[in-house]
Amino acid sequence: MVRVRRIDTQKARAAVRALEVAKENNRSYNMPEVNAALTEMFRGKCYVCENKEGISSFQIEHLIPHRGDVELKYDWNNFFWSCAHCNNIKNDKYDPILDCSQVDVDQKIAFRKRGYFGTEEELEFVALENNIEIENTIQLLHDVYYGSTPQKRLEATNIRRSLRQNLSKFKELIREYEEAQEYEKDDLKYAIRKEIEASAAFAAFKRWLLWDNRERYQELIQFCDLPILN
């Protein structure tokens, strides 16, 4: 989960106008304009699990459960883009959680994958500050990546598999950078930067691979405009 900034685009404005009309007429907020704007803003990625591949469907998700509150129900700033797995798990629980359109979640929570082939792997979410939003977000992340029901545990296995594959490719990219000649490094730096942008799958885990090895990858952290955490 990383920060996704809300940008005033043509699609976003169209979504806001459509929501105003839907609110006045008590119609569904699930409209083409809203779906198109959310797809654009979140770059086709679930805001919770950050998976982009192998997802059967995306859904409109209310960050703050509206529970019948009309203002929250049609508030564009309360709309997020979620895969069905994460949306069904979150539902109206875990309230409140961090708003990834307002804060850098990966600077509030450390995202790590422990273990490797032949050992027990474990995903770790560590609070860097203490408050209820962070606690709830960590609980949501755990339930999303490990599942909360037998069916969800099967779905979570697929998400972790996709995460493992993404991290493996990212590590290989880092190894290529380490072994590259100086004249080859610019292209690799660009590729690494693309892998840790907000639009990339599992960006939080990839960023923390660099942050946890900040002395070794200082040049990459600075090049990619990532903050150097203490």
C-alpha positions in Angstrom: 0.0 0.0 0.0 1.6 3.2 -1.2 0.4 6.8 -1.7 -1.8 7.4 -4.7 -2.3 11.1 -5.3 -5.7 12.4 -6.5 -5.1 14.5 -9.6 -7.6 16.8 -11.2 -8.0 15.1 -14.6 -10.8 15.2 -17.2 -11.9 11.7 -16.1 -11.9 12.7 -12.5 -14.1 15.8 -13.2 -16.5 13.7 -15.2 -16.8 11.2 -12.3 -17.5 14.0 -9.9 -20.3 15.4 -12.1 -21.8 11.9 -12.6 -21.8 11.4 -8.8 -23.5 14.7 -8.2 -26.3 13.7 -10.6 -26.5 10.2 -9.1 -26.7 11.6 -5.6 -29.6 14.0 -6.6 -31.5 11.1 -8.1 -30.6 8.4 -5.6 -29.0 6.3 -8.3 -26.1 3.9 -8.1 -22.6 5.3 -7.9 -21.3 2.3 -9.9 -21.1 4.2 -13.2 -18.7 4.1 -16.2 -17.4 7.6 -15.4 -16.4 6.5 -11.9 -14.9 3.3 -12.9 -12.8 5.0 -15.7 -11.6 7.7 -13.3 -10.6 5.2 -10.6 -8.8 2.9 -13.1 -6.8 6.0 -14.2 -6.0 7.2 -10.8 -4.9 3.9 -9.3 -3.3 2.7 -12.6 -5.2 -0.5 -12.7 -3.9 -1.6 -9.3 -5.7 -2.6 -6.1 -4.9 0.0 -3.5 -4.7 -2.5 -0.7 -2.8 -5.6 -1.9 -1.1 -3.7 -4.8 -1.6 -6.7 -7.1 -2.2 -6.0 -10.8 -2.1 -9.5 -12.3 -4.5 -12.4 -12.1 -7.3 -10.4 -10.6 -10.8 -11.5 -11.8 -12.5 -8.2 -11.0 -12.1 -4.7 -9.6 -14.7 -2.9 -7.5 -15.4 0.6 -6.2 -14.5 0.7 -2.5 -15.4 3.3 0.1 -12.4 4.0 2.3 -14.8 5.1 5.1 -17.8 2.8 5.2 -20.8 4.9 4.3 -23.4 2.8 6.3 -26.2 4.7 4.6 -24.6 8.2 5.0 -25.5 9.9 1.7 -22.5 12.3 1.8 -20.0 9.5 2.3 -21.7 7.2 -0.2 -21.3 9.7 -3.1 -18.1 11.5 -2.0 -15.4 11.1 -4.8 -12.6 11.5 -2.2 -14.0 8.4 -0.4 -13.8 6.2 -3.5 -10.9 3.8 -4.0 -10.1 1.1 -6.5 -10.0 -2.4 -5.0 -9.9 -6.0 -6.1 -12.8 -8.1 -5.1 -10.7 -10.1 -2.7 -9.6 -7.0 -0.7 -13.0 -5.3 -0.9 -14.8 -8.3 0.5 -12.4 -8.7 3.3 -12.4 -5.0 4.3 -16.1 -4.5 3.9 -17.1 -2.1 6.8 -14.5 -3.4 9.2 -11.0 -2.1 10.2 -12.4 1.4 10.5 -10.5 3.8 10.5 -7.5 2.9 8.3 -4.8 5.0 6.7 -5.9 7.0 3.7 -3.3 6.3 1.0 -4.4 9.3 -1.0 -3.4 11.6 1.9 -0.4 9.8 3.6 2.6 7.8 2.5 1.6 4.5 4.0 5.0 2.9 3.5 6.5 5.5 5.7 4.1 4.6 8.5 4.4 0.8 8.1 7.4 -1.3 7.0 6.6 -3.9 4.4 8.9 -7.0 4.4 9.0 -10.5 3.1 11.1 -12.8 5.3 12.5 -16.1 4.2 13.4 -17.6 0.9 13.2 -20.8 -1.2 13.5 -23.8 1.1 12.5 -21.9 4.2 9.3 -20.7 5.7 8.3 -17.4 4.1 6.5 -14.7 6.1 5.2 -11.3 5.3 5.8 -8.7 8.0 4.1 -5.4 8.6 5.7 -3.3 11.2 4.2 -0.1 12.6 6.6 2.8 12.6 4.2 4.9 14.6 1.5 4.0 17.1 -2.1 4.9 16.4 -5.4 3.2 15.7 -5.3 3.9 11.9 -2.0 2.1 11.6 -3.1 -0.8 13.8 -6.2 -1.3 11.7 -4.3 -1.0 8.4 -1.8 -3.7 9.5 -4.6 -6.0 10.5 -6.3 -5.5 7.2 -3.0 -6.1 5.3 -2.5 -9.3 7.3 -6.0 -10.6 6.5 -5.6 -9.6 2.8 -2.3 -11.4 2.3 -3.2 -14.5 4.3 -7.0 -14.7 4.0 -9.8 -14.5 6.6 -11.8 -17.5 5.4 -11.0 -20.8 3.6 -11.8 -19.3 0.2 -10.0 -16.1 1.0 -6.9 -18.1 2.1 -6.8 -19.7 -1.4 -7.1 -16.3 -3.0 -4.4 -14.9 -0.7 -2.1 -17.7 -1.8 -2.3 -16.5 -5.4 -1.6 -12.9 -4.3 1.5 -14.0 -2.3 2.6 -16.0 -5.3 2.4 -12.9 -7.5 4.2 -10.9 -4.9 7.0 -13.5 -4.7 7.4 -13.5 -8.5 7.5 -9.7 -8.6 10.1 -9.4 -5.9 12.2 -12.1 -7.5 12.3 -10.1 -10.8 13.1 -6.9 -8.9 15.9 -8.5 -7.0 17.3 -9.8 -10.3 17.2 -6.3 -11.6 19.1 -5.0 -8.6 21.7 -7.7 -9.1 22.1 -6.7 -12.8 22.6 -3.1 -11.6 25.3 -4.2 -9.2 27.2 -6.1 -11.8 26.7 -3.6 -14.7 29.4 -1.4 -16.2 29.1 2.3 -15.5 27.8 3.0 -19.0 25.0 0.4 -18.5 23.6 1.7 -15.2 21.4 4.6 -16.5 19.0 2.2 -18.2 18.9 -0.1 -15.2 18.3 2.9 -12.9 15.3 3.8 -15.0 14.0 0.3 -14.9 14.4 0.2 -11.1 12.6 3.5 -10.7 9.6 2.2 -12.8 9.4 -0.8 -10.4 9.0 1.4 -7.3 6.6 4.0 -8.6 3.2 4.2 -7.1 1.8 2.6 -10.3 4.0 -0.6 -10.0 2.7 -3.8 -8.4 3.8 -4.3 -4.8 5.8 -1.1 -4.7 5.8 -0.9 -0.9 7.7 -4.2 -0.6 10.2 -3.2 -3.3 10.9 0.1 -1.7 11.5 -1.5 1.6 14.0 -3.9 0.0 16.0 -0.7 -0.8 15.3 1.0 2.5 16.4 -2.0 4.5 19.7 -2.0 2.6 20.0 1.8 2.5 23.8 1.8 3.0 24.3 -0.5 0.1 21.8 1.1 -2.3 22.1 4.8 -1.3 22.6 5.8 -4.9 19.4 4.1 -5.9 17.3 5.6 -3.1 18.5 9.1 -3.9 18.0 8.7 -7.6 14.5 7.4 -7.2 13.5 10.4 -5.0 12.7 8.0 -2.1 13.1 9.4 1.4 16.0 8.2 3.5 14.4 6.8 6.6 16.2 6.9 9.9 
